[in-house]
Amino acid sequence: MSGFTWERGPFTRCAKCGQTTMGILSAGGQLLTKRCTNCRATVQIPLPELDKKAIYLDQFMFSMIYNVKNEGNLPKGHEAFAKEVYTLLRRCVLLQQVFLPHSNIHHDETTVFHSPIDLRGLYQFFGGDVSLMDSRDVELLQDIRFAKAYFDAAEPAVSLDIDEIADSRRNEWLPDMHVGVRADYSQFADHIRAVRGEVHDAMKHLADTWIERKATFADVLESEFSAIGPTKKQAFAKWFEEVSNPDPNDPLALLESSGRQIYREYRELCHVLEDRGVDENQQPIEIRKFWHWERHREIPHQRISSYLFAAVARRVVMGEKKIVDRGLLNDVRTISTYAPYVNALFIDKRCAALLKEEPLATELDYKARIFSLADTDEFLDYLSEIERQTSDEVREYAAMIYGTD
């Protein structure tokens, strides 16, 4: 064949005209579309069903992948791992066995990266462009499930199926052509840095308090659990003050207040009570009762984050100074939000080590296997096993569509 065609190889024999001119026109979703360059006959072939594993990489890993692709600096002592994991992850993605989801946490951390547009484009393309529900929405989803159980006097049940929080493209075949939008969010970078700085200062103050009180793991864990209700009540009171007395010099104040997490939760709880016929005047009373329900400590994101903060406190009191850094809160949120849903998490060594300590190792329950730079061989073995389990049929189509060998 010669000249330009919209169809591409490999070309096979066309059943209609008999020429070896039947090529791939497009692929993705659930279908492979082929068309003959000679007679224009078109066929659509259903692609095999998939069940992709979700492997959540923290920002450090995506930055490392970016540097492998762009021949940048790789972490000392892990250069070989970086190159091998880059190849193996991409192969598992193209074989339709895994996706590497991105979240709002990635989005914020990418915004303050030195090449945010390129990094965002890389993790969307490289990982299969599947996003997870905003971490705050996941927390709210779990809170409302527990609220319904409380108001119905039923046993709480939260679905931890990945499809509850992943977008609908999880088990679709990747398109053979990728179109990206190079959105620029740099105008938000200074605000994100400022918020991270404020949170870091608050965490350092909390760490000083732990040291001063010589807090134990049990002390901090119980304090975290006991503070859930009062903290929500205090946050709601602050929100109410904001909307009742808005700053006349800040026209966006009311808009920002309407997006507060506590207001979103309160509004959802009102809807839950309204559905159950509870009078509007009684709803605030019932909501305050729910916020002080002892079983809040069983909500997955509450339980995991509380244990992690208690483990951090134990390290701080023992004299570890570097554990409270600017990335700690995002690490805790990543684990507490997504570990119950995804198949694997690759996180920093600090938090991975905390999860292996007691009582976290035996008292926390989540789906994800935990990996870090402390166990790179195990992660490579994990990916290799996934690759080996790919069916012959899927391999055949992946080779045809994406050129995998």
N, C-alpha and C positions, 0 to 999 in steps of 0.2 A: 504494500500500500504506500501511496505517496500523497503529499499535500496535507493540509490541516483538516481534522475532523473533530467534532465535539465528542465523539466516541473515542475510547482509548482501549489499549490492550489489557489483558491478553484477548486476542480475537479468536473466535471459534466459528464453526460452519453455521451459516444461517439456514434454518429449516425451510424457509420460504423460497429463497433464490439459489441456495446451494453454494454460495460463495463464502470464503473464510473472512467474513466482514462483519460478524456480529461482535460488537465491543461493548464495554461498560459505558453507559451514559451517566448514571449517578448511582450512589449507594448511601444508605443511612437509614436510621429508624428501624423498620421491619422489612425493608424491601431492597433488592438489587434490581435496577432497571438496565436492561441491555437493548441496544438498537443496532440495526444493520446499516452500515454506511452506504450500502448499495441500493437496497430496495426500501429502506426505512421501516422495515418490520420491527415492532417493539414487543418485548416480553418483560414481565415483572416476576421476579423469583422471590418467594418468601425466604427470609433469612432465619437461621436457627434461633430458637429462644435462648435467652441469656439469664444469668443470675450473677451479676458482677459483685465482687467484694469491695467494700469501702475501706480504703486505707488513707487515713488522715495524716498528712505531713505537716509538722509545724513550720513556721516561717523560715527558720534556719535551713531546713531541708530544701525548700523551694529556692532560697537564695543560693544554696550550694549547687543545685541543678542549673540555675541561671549561670553561675560561674563556670560550670563544666561546659555548657553550650557556648559561652562567650569567651572561653579560655582565660577566665579570671583566676584569682587566688583561691585555692582550696584549703580546707582546714588541715593544719599541720598534723602529719601522721595518719591522715585519712584520705590522702589523694587517690590511692588505688580504689578504695571503697567508693568514693564519690563518682569516679568514672564507671565503675561496674554497676552501681545502683542506678545511675542514669540510664544505662543501656537496658538493664533488666526491668526497671519500672516502665519504661516506654514500650518495651516488648509486651509486657503483661497488659498494658492499656490497649495496644493495637490488637492483641489477641482477644480483646473483649472480656477479659477475666477480672479486671479491676478498674476502678475509677478513683481518682485522687481528688476528693471534693474540696471546694473552696468555700469559705464562710466570711461573715462580716469581720471576724477577727483577722483573717488574712487581709481583707480589704483595708482595714485601718493600718495594719503594720506595713502593707505595701505602699500606702500613701506617703509614708515618711522614708521610704527606701530611696536610694540615690537615682534609680532608674525605674520609677513606679509604673509607667505605661508599659515598658517592655516586660517587666516582671509579671504584671497582671496578665498580659497577653500570653506569656509563657505558661503560667499555671493553668490558664483556661484551656489552652491548646494541648499542652503536654499531658495533662491529667484527665482529659475527657470532657471538660467544661460542664461538670455537674456541680451545682451549688447546694449547700445545706441551708435549712431554715436559720434565720438570724438567731444567735445564741439566746438573746432575750426572749424571743418568741418560743424557743424550745422550753425555756424555764417556765414561761407562762402556760404553755401547753400542759406541762406536768402539774403545775399548781392548780389549774382548773380541773384536771382529772381528779385530783385529791379533793377539791372543793365539792365536786358533784357527789363524791362518795360520802363526804361529811354531811352534806345537807340531806342526803338520802338514807343516812344511817347504814351505809353499805361498806363493804371491804374495798379499800383503794386498789385500783388496778391501772397501771400505766403501760401502754404498748411501747415496747422498745424496738419495734421493727424499723429498719432504716428507711423504709418507704414512708413512714410517718413524717420524716423531716427532710428527705431528699426530693429534688424536683423530679418531674415526670420522665426525664431523659435517662434515668439510671440504667435501665436495661434495654436501651436502644443501641443499635449499631452506630458507631461513629460515622458521621458524614465523610465522604472521601475528599470533600473540599471544605476548608474551614474559613469562615468569614469572621473577622474580629473587629471590634469597635475600640479604637484607641482613645478611650475617654480619659480626660485629664482632671484629676481630683486634687491637684496640688494646692488649690486655694484652702483646702481643709487641713493641710499638713500642720500649720502652726497651732491650730486649735487642738488637734490630736496630741501634739507634743506637750501642749500646756496641760491638758487633762492628765496625760501620763505622768507629768511632773507633780501635779497635785496629788494624784493617787499614790505616787511613790513617797511623797512627803508624809502622807497619812499613814502609810504602811511602816515607815521608819519610826514614826511616833508610837504606833502600836507595838512595834518591836521593843522600843525602849520601855514601854509599860510592862511587857512580858518579862523583861530582864529585871526590872525593879521589883516585880511581885514574885520573881522566881517561879513563874507559872509552870505547871506540869501539863503533860498532854491531856490528862483527864480534865483538868481545870478549864483549859481553853476549849476543849470539845464541848463540855457542858455549857460554857459561856456562849459559844457559837449557836448551839441549839436554843438556849434560853432567850437569846436576843432576837430570834426570828420575828416573833409577834410584836414586841416593843419597837423594833426597827421599822417594820411595816407601818405601824400606827404613827410613828414619828415622821416617816417619809410622807404619809398621807396628810398629816397636819401641816407640814411644810408646803406641800403642793397647794393645799387649800388656802394657805396664807398668800401664796404667790398669785393665785387667780383672783383672790378677794381684794388684794392691794397691788395691782400691777404697777411696774415702774413706768411712769409717764414718759420717761426719756428713752425707753427701749420699746419700740413698736413691735418687736418680735417676741417679747417676753411671754405674751399669752400663747403664741404659737408654740414656743418651746415647752411651755408648761403642759400643753395638751398632749405632748409626746412622752411625758414622764412615764416610766415603767409602772410606778405605783398607781397612776391614774388609769392606765390601760388595764391593770389587774382589777382595780376597783370597778371599772365599767363592765368588764367581763363577768365579775361576780354578781353584779346587779342583774345582768341578763340571766344568769343561772337562777337566781332567786325569783326573778319575774316569771320565768318559765315554770317555776314551782308554786306560783300563786302567792308569794310572800308580798305583803303590802309594802309599798315604796318607803313609808316611814319606818318600817321595821328592818329594812334591808341593811342600813349601816350597823345596827346592833348585831345582826347575824354575821355580818362580815367581820366585825371585830372579834366575835367569838371564834370564828374560823381561824383568824390569824393567830390566835393563841392556842389552837389545837395542838396537843402534844405530838401528834403523828406527823406534823410538818417535818420532823427530823427523818422521816422515812422517804420523803420525796427525793428521787435520785440526785438531782443537782444540789440540793441542800445537804444531803448526807455526804456526798463525795467532797464538796468544797469545805465543809466543816472539818472533816477528817484531815484534809490537806493542810488547812490553816493550823490545826493542832500539831501536826507533824512539823510544820515550819517553825512554830513557836518552840517546840522541843529543841530543834537545832539551834535556834537563836539563843535560848537560855544556856545551851551547852557551849556557846562562844563562837558559833559560825556567823561570820559577819557579811559574807557576800550573797547569802541566799535571798535576802530581800533586795531585789533590784527592780528596774523599771519594767521588766518583762514578766515578773512573777504573777501579777494578777491575771494577765492574759493566759498564762500557762494554766493557772488554776481553773479559769473559766473554760478553756478548751477541754480540759480533762473532765470536769464535772458535767459539762453540757453534752459532749459528744462521745465520751468513752462508753456509755451504755448502749449506743446505737451502732457504731462502726465496728468493722472486723479487726482493725489494727490501728494503733496510734504510734507515730514516731515523734517523740518529744525530747526535750533536753534531758541531759543526764541527771540533773538535780531532782527534777520531779519524778523521773523514772525510778530513782533510788528511793524517794519517799514512799512510792507505792509498794515497794518491796519490803518496807519496814512493817513491823507489827505495831498496832493491830490492823493497820490498813490492809496488809496482805491477806488476812483471813476474814475481816469483817466488812470489807467493801465488795460489792458484787456488780460487775459490769462485763459487757461482751468483749471489749477490745483486748487484743494482745498488745502488750506494751514493749516498745523498742526504743533504743537511743544509741548514741555513739559508743556506749559502753558494751553493746552486744551487736556489732555490725554483722558478724558472721551469721548470727541467728536470723537477722533480718534478710540477708541474702538467701539463706536456706529457705526461709518462709516464701519468698518470692519465687525461687526456683521450683518449689513444690507446686505452687499455683500454676506456674508455666507448664510443668509436666502434666498436670491434670486436664489441660485443654483437650477437648475432643478432636478427633481427626477431621470431622466435618467442619468445625469452627476454624481449625487451622487452614483448611483448604480455602474457605471463603476469605479469611484474613489475608492469605497470600495473594489471592486474586485481586482483592480490593485495595490493600494497603502495601503490598509488596513485601510482607514479612516472609522470611525464609523458613 
